[in-house]
Structure formats: structure tokens, C-alpha cells
Amino acid sequence: MVEQGGDFGGTWYWNRYPGVQCDIESYVYLPLLEEIGYVPRWRYAPGEEIRQHARAIGRHFDLYRDVCFRTQATELCWHDAELEWTVHTDRDDRIRARHVVISSGTLSRAKLPGIPGIETFKGHTFHTSRWDYDYTGGDASGGLHGLADKRVALIGTGATAIQVVPHLGRDAEHLYVFQRTPSSVDVRGNRPTDPGWAASLTPGRQRRRRDNFLAVPRPTTEVSSASPSTPSWPAGSSTRSTASSSPPASRSASPASPPDSSRCTAGAVSP
Ligand SMILES: Cc1cc2nc3c(=O)[nH]c(=O)nc-3n(C[C@H](O)[C@H](O)[C@H](O)COP(=O)(O)OP(=O)(O)OC[C@H]3O[C@@H](n4cnc5c(N)ncnc54)[C@H](O)[C@@H]3O)c2cc1C
């Protein structure tokens, strides 16, 4: 395993902004709950709980000894003669592999808005996925005391902003929120996990809950009989896009290609 971050967690390693939580129910969203023997403490788990769960998975499956953290895969080369890949990294590693699985995610690279002047702005700026607690003070549960005398501008009103705004609004001297495109917002209804319910869970529970979550309501020809609870998003989708671990077809080299050729895909390993 080659991972740019300093630990397991992916999205939840990088995103530690105040208020960060999953917005798909944690009993469905967190992977391998039964295997690890863990029941999330909240219906929508805080990011830190998810990150710690990812670390627990790493310990449970003894993955820490096999991973190169703080290492970026920079190039993949397929060699027809050897029928294998070479994975190049920014630490000058050359790793030979018969199979390569790309799971670099879709939301793991911070994207700054292309606002003219952003590069010359003199104030302190950062992206929510690289939250600067040295500057703001506090932690993921809030208490951003460093902003008490600051005028803060937040750009965007997506799912992340909705989680951050209550903290910034409370702790900053003044908060300006810039909204280009309004998003629809529903009631989260977060609540602690009921210990009685947790104790009653039986084997296969996560699979059953996921199947239920992914179930597509049967289409009906009569519009008037459609259930008001029919979700308005495709089954299994999130308010944020989920990642695919499949490399794009154009980037995967086939062993059936002409022999003795090598092809490299620099930069193909990042989204
Ligand atoms: C704040 C936030 C909240 C979210 N909440 C939800 C939710 O509630 N429900 C939901 O379904 N989805 C949610 N998502 C989407 C989330 O991205 C996915 O659910 C999931 O985490 C994707 O997992 P992944 O392993 O595919 O990618 P990631 O978790 O993004 O992991 C990809 C990893 O690849 C590493 N990487 C990338 N390129 C390289 C490279 N070249 N070399 C080495 N390492 C590399 C990155 O450092 C990263 O650690 C959320 C996303 C964000 C940002």
C-alpha cells in the first residue's frame, strides 16, 4: 500500500475541520463494523471517530507493516514482457506488482476556487480539508478562540460548509458566507446510538442495513401512490460523490497488447 497521508483514514485523515461528520448513516457507511466489533457512537459519526475506526481496521488486519505512508505514487508502467507493473513514487521507489488497485479517491485533492486575486490575498487562507488549528485554535468539536477578533469569509455552502458554519458563526467576530449555488438541506436528526439497540444487534446486521439502504423502491405507474418517503437521490449515493476504485479504461494496460512494450501513465494515480 502506498498512501500520501501519514496514516489510514483517507478522506477522514485529511478532513478534520470543525463539525466534520459523515452524512450517510454511520451504521451503513463505516466499513467492516462487525469484523472490528464496533458500533458507532452516533448515527452520523464525527470524522475523528471514523478516522479512528480506519486505524482500528489497519491494526486488526495487521496492515501497518505493509504500508508506505507519506508516499505519493507518481507513475505506473506496464511491461508486456514481464506481465507486471512498476509503481514509481515520489521517494524514488520502484515497486513491481502483478496487479495494481487504484483507490486514490475522488475528493482527496483540495481544490481552491479560481477566484481572480486569490493568489495575492494578504489574509490568512486555507482549505477546509487542511484546517489550520494553529491559526484558529480549538479542534474538530469547535472552540475556535483564535478567530474571536477576526472577520472570516467562508466560500461555498455545500455539505462541508453546513458543518463548519455553526462553529465559525459562534466563534468568529464576524462571519461572511459566500454562496454561489444554493443546495437543498434537510434535517440531520443526529442522535447518540441507543445502547439497548446496540446490544440487540445480531450477526449480519450491517449487510442487512446496507441492503435496506440500497434498496430501490419499486417503480409505480400511479404517481399518486408514490411514497412520500421515496428518496430523491439515487439509492446508495451520498450528498458527496463517492469514489470508484476502478481505474479509467484508457489508463489500464491490457496484457493482450503487443509484446515487449512498456507504457507509463504519469500522474494517472491521482484523481
Ligand atoms: C468531508 C467529507 C465527508 C464525506 N462524507 C461522506 C458520507 O457521509 N458518505 C459517503 O458516502 N461519502 C462521503 N464522502 C465521500 C468520501 O470521499 C467517500 O465516502 C470515501 O471516503 C472515499 O473513499 P476512498 O477510499 O475511495 O477515497 P479517499 O478516502 O479519498 O482515499 C483516497 C486516498 O488515496 C490517497 N492518494 C490519492 N492519490 C494518491 C497517490 N498518487 N499516491 C498515494 N496516495 C494517494 C489519498 O491521500 C487518500 O488518503 C465524504 C467526503 C468528504 C470530503
Ligand as a Chemical Component Dictionary entry (heavy atoms), coordinates in Angstrom:
data_LIG
# 
_chem_comp.id                   LIG 
_chem_comp.type                 NON-POLYMER 
_chem_comp.pdbx_formal_charge   0 
_chem_comp.three_letter_code    LIG 
# 
loop_
_chem_comp_atom.comp_id 
_chem_comp_atom.atom_id 
_chem_comp_atom.alt_atom_id 
_chem_comp_atom.type_symbol 
_chem_comp_atom.charge 
_chem_comp_atom.model_Cartn_x 
_chem_comp_atom.model_Cartn_y 
_chem_comp_atom.model_Cartn_z 
_chem_comp_atom.pdbx_ordinal 
LIG C1  C1  C 0 -15.819 15.835 4.327  1  
LIG C2  C2  C 0 -16.325 14.666 3.548  2  
LIG C3  C3  C 0 -17.397 13.930 4.037  3  
LIG C4  C4  C 0 -17.868 12.846 3.322  4  
LIG N1  N1  N 0 -18.935 12.160 3.816  5  
LIG C5  C5  C 0 -19.428 11.112 3.122  6  
LIG C6  C6  C 0 -20.537 10.366 3.609  7  
LIG O1  O1  O 0 -21.095 10.662 4.653  8  
LIG N2  N2  N 0 -20.986 9.345  2.879  9  
LIG C7  C7  C 0 -20.415 8.995  1.693  10 
LIG O2  O2  O 0 -20.863 8.044  1.054  11 
LIG N3  N3  N 0 -19.332 9.663  1.217  12 
LIG C8  C8  C 0 -18.830 10.706 1.903  13 
LIG N4  N4  N 0 -17.751 11.388 1.420  14 
LIG C9  C9  C 0 -17.098 10.924 0.205  15 
LIG C10 C10 C 0 -15.828 10.132 0.560  16 
LIG O3  O3  O 0 -14.793 10.634 -0.231 17 
LIG C11 C11 C 0 -16.058 8.669  0.336  18 
LIG O4  O4  O 0 -17.135 8.231  1.136  19 
LIG C12 C12 C 0 -14.874 7.767  0.732  20 
LIG O5  O5  O 0 -14.142 8.283  1.809  21 
LIG C13 C13 C 0 -13.966 7.554  -0.437 22 
LIG O6  O6  O 0 -13.053 6.543  -0.048 23 
LIG P1  P1  P 0 -11.846 6.180  -0.968 24 
LIG O7  O7  O 0 -11.010 5.192  -0.230 25 
LIG O8  O8  O 0 -12.328 5.803  -2.316 26 
LIG O9  O9  O 0 -11.056 7.562  -1.173 27 
LIG P2  P2  P 0 -10.378 8.503  -0.058 28 
LIG O10 O10 O 0 -10.985 8.339  1.292  29 
LIG O11 O11 O 0 -10.366 9.875  -0.657 30 
LIG O12 O12 O 0 -8.920  7.931  -0.017 31 
LIG C14 C14 C 0 -8.043  8.087  -1.098 32 
LIG C15 C15 C 0 -6.638  8.081  -0.543 33 
LIG O13 O13 O 0 -5.736  7.999  -1.619 34 
LIG C16 C16 C 0 -4.621  8.790  -1.324 35 
LIG N5  N5  N 0 -3.997  9.142  -2.586 36 
LIG C17 C17 C 0 -4.530  9.834  -3.622 37 
LIG N6  N6  N 0 -3.654  9.913  -4.637 38 
LIG C18 C18 C 0 -2.547  9.247  -4.220 39 
LIG C19 C19 C 0 -1.290  8.984  -4.825 40 
LIG N7  N7  N 0 -0.989  9.381  -6.062 41 
LIG N8  N8  N 0 -0.374  8.285  -4.112 42 
LIG C20 C20 C 0 -0.649  7.854  -2.856 43 
LIG N9  N9  N 0 -1.820  8.077  -2.235 44 
LIG C21 C21 C 0 -2.756  8.772  -2.922 45 
LIG C22 C22 C 0 -5.181  9.998  -0.582 46 
LIG O14 O14 O 0 -4.192  10.579 0.249  47 
LIG C23 C23 C 0 -6.300  9.353  0.236  48 
LIG O15 O15 O 0 -5.868  9.010  1.520  49 
LIG C24 C24 C 0 -17.266 12.485 2.106  50 
LIG C25 C25 C 0 -16.180 13.236 1.609  51 
LIG C26 C26 C 0 -15.724 14.311 2.323  52 
LIG C27 C27 C 0 -14.545 15.094 1.766  53 
# 
loop_
_chem_comp_bond.comp_id 
_chem_comp_bond.atom_id_1 
_chem_comp_bond.atom_id_2 
_chem_comp_bond.value_order 
_chem_comp_bond.pdbx_ordinal 
LIG C1  C2  SING 1  
LIG C2  C3  SING 2  
LIG C2  C26 DOUB 3  
LIG C3  C4  DOUB 4  
LIG C4  N1  SING 5  
LIG C4  C24 SING 6  
LIG N1  C5  DOUB 7  
LIG C5  C6  SING 8  
LIG C5  C8  SING 9  
LIG C6  O1  DOUB 10 
LIG C6  N2  SING 11 
LIG N2  C7  SING 12 
LIG C7  O2  DOUB 13 
LIG C7  N3  SING 14 
LIG N3  C8  DOUB 15 
LIG C8  N4  SING 16 
LIG N4  C9  SING 17 
LIG N4  C24 SING 18 
LIG C9  C10 SING 19 
LIG C10 O3  SING 20 
LIG C10 C11 SING 21 
LIG C11 O4  SING 22 
LIG C11 C12 SING 23 
LIG C12 O5  SING 24 
LIG C12 C13 SING 25 
LIG C13 O6  SING 26 
LIG O6  P1  SING 27 
LIG P1  O7  DOUB 28 
LIG P1  O8  SING 29 
LIG P1  O9  SING 30 
LIG O9  P2  SING 31 
LIG P2  O10 DOUB 32 
LIG P2  O11 SING 33 
LIG P2  O12 SING 34 
LIG O12 C14 SING 35 
LIG C14 C15 SING 36 
LIG C15 O13 SING 37 
LIG C15 C23 SING 38 
LIG O13 C16 SING 39 
LIG C16 N5  SING 40 
LIG C16 C22 SING 41 
LIG N5  C17 SING 42 
LIG N5  C21 SING 43 
LIG C17 N6  DOUB 44 
LIG N6  C18 SING 45 
LIG C18 C19 SING 46 
LIG C18 C21 DOUB 47 
LIG C19 N7  SING 48 
LIG C19 N8  DOUB 49 
LIG N8  C20 SING 50 
LIG C20 N9  DOUB 51 
LIG N9  C21 SING 52 
LIG C22 O14 SING 53 
LIG C22 C23 SING 54 
LIG C23 O15 SING 55 
LIG C24 C25 DOUB 56 
LIG C25 C26 SING 57 
LIG C26 C27 SING 58 
# 
